[in-house]
């Protein structure tokens, strides 16, 4: 089953029309958000290359208003590389739209000594002047010491006139954008250990945190999201991933025992679930086609989920993980939709 089977389609706009001239309706689920304390404005839907999206479809996503792109150069690169041509066109030296794109890249090699090599690979492959957010990837429970070492180099890595900027200028050549922005503007981390994520939420060395979150895995709400103040302009940016589950258990399939006629959330509904949480700025997606992009954006034109809808999806997620039995759920907590 595909995302296009689960949500209504919207008509395609002229392929050459700039999405940044499109008007998104006012709602309590804004399509564009400030990414925490950074000065970056991001689309609430981010596009990663894990679904092996083509460059053509990546450019289409940009034309429809998605401006946050996530790229890996050293894990699953065989999937991500199919979008590299588009990122080179959007973010490469000489691009006329570079300032409208937020380019996030990741390295899963948790070693500060190889950070320069990872950056060089990304700069070389994409032909870029700078990266908006560089993520340290897959930070797990055994990575506390290594991650601390990685963050210690943040002052040398990010911003204009940094050590890494000057080194990359020697390797790649100087440009005005590299001089102005630095090689890396902000530092992020993708956490698989939420206790460790919580320890670093207030660190000045870390600008953006990314955590798994979906209806069946909600620990990030308690350990990360609820510990942030939406009014605090100095909070870190927050991105989620795996909002629709994983290959071992996709969440758009109904869990065993769900009564007939009960609401089965579409993929865009699952994105809205994460985006309705406190302080979540970006929901990273693995969309693969024009149709999936259209369906996801159509879903974002709705408001945040109501508390009753959120509560129902919590139960739906618990059913997926066999944490509760349908017989234990009060009928008035169920939502039926045709």
Secondary structure as GFF3:
##gff-version 3
##sequence-region A 1 338
A	DSSP	three_ten_helix	3	5	.	.	.	ID=ss1
A	DSSP	three_ten_helix	19	21	.	.	.	ID=ss2
A	DSSP	beta_strand	32	34	.	.	.	ID=ss3
A	DSSP	beta_strand	41	43	.	.	.	ID=ss4
A	DSSP	beta_strand	45	48	.	.	.	ID=ss5
A	DSSP	alpha_helix	55	63	.	.	.	ID=ss6
A	DSSP	beta_strand	68	72	.	.	.	ID=ss7
A	DSSP	alpha_helix	77	80	.	.	.	ID=ss8
A	DSSP	three_ten_helix	81	83	.	.	.	ID=ss9
A	DSSP	alpha_helix	84	91	.	.	.	ID=ss10
A	DSSP	three_ten_helix	98	100	.	.	.	ID=ss11
A	DSSP	beta_strand	102	107	.	.	.	ID=ss12
A	DSSP	three_ten_helix	112	114	.	.	.	ID=ss13
A	DSSP	alpha_helix	115	126	.	.	.	ID=ss14
A	DSSP	beta_strand	131	139	.	.	.	ID=ss15
A	DSSP	alpha_helix	144	152	.	.	.	ID=ss16
A	DSSP	alpha_helix	154	157	.	.	.	ID=ss17
A	DSSP	alpha_helix	163	172	.	.	.	ID=ss18
A	DSSP	alpha_helix	176	181	.	.	.	ID=ss19
A	DSSP	beta_strand	184	191	.	.	.	ID=ss20
A	DSSP	alpha_helix	194	199	.	.	.	ID=ss21
A	DSSP	beta_strand	208	212	.	.	.	ID=ss22
A	DSSP	alpha_helix	219	223	.	.	.	ID=ss23
A	DSSP	three_ten_helix	225	227	.	.	.	ID=ss24
A	DSSP	beta_strand	237	241	.	.	.	ID=ss25
A	DSSP	beta_strand	245	246	.	.	.	ID=ss26
A	DSSP	beta_strand	249	250	.	.	.	ID=ss27
A	DSSP	alpha_helix	267	275	.	.	.	ID=ss28
A	DSSP	beta_strand	282	285	.	.	.	ID=ss29
A	DSSP	alpha_helix	290	300	.	.	.	ID=ss30
A	DSSP	alpha_helix	307	320	.	.	.	ID=ss31
A	DSSP	three_ten_helix	326	328	.	.	.	ID=ss32
A	DSSP	three_ten_helix	331	333	.	.	.	ID=ss33
###
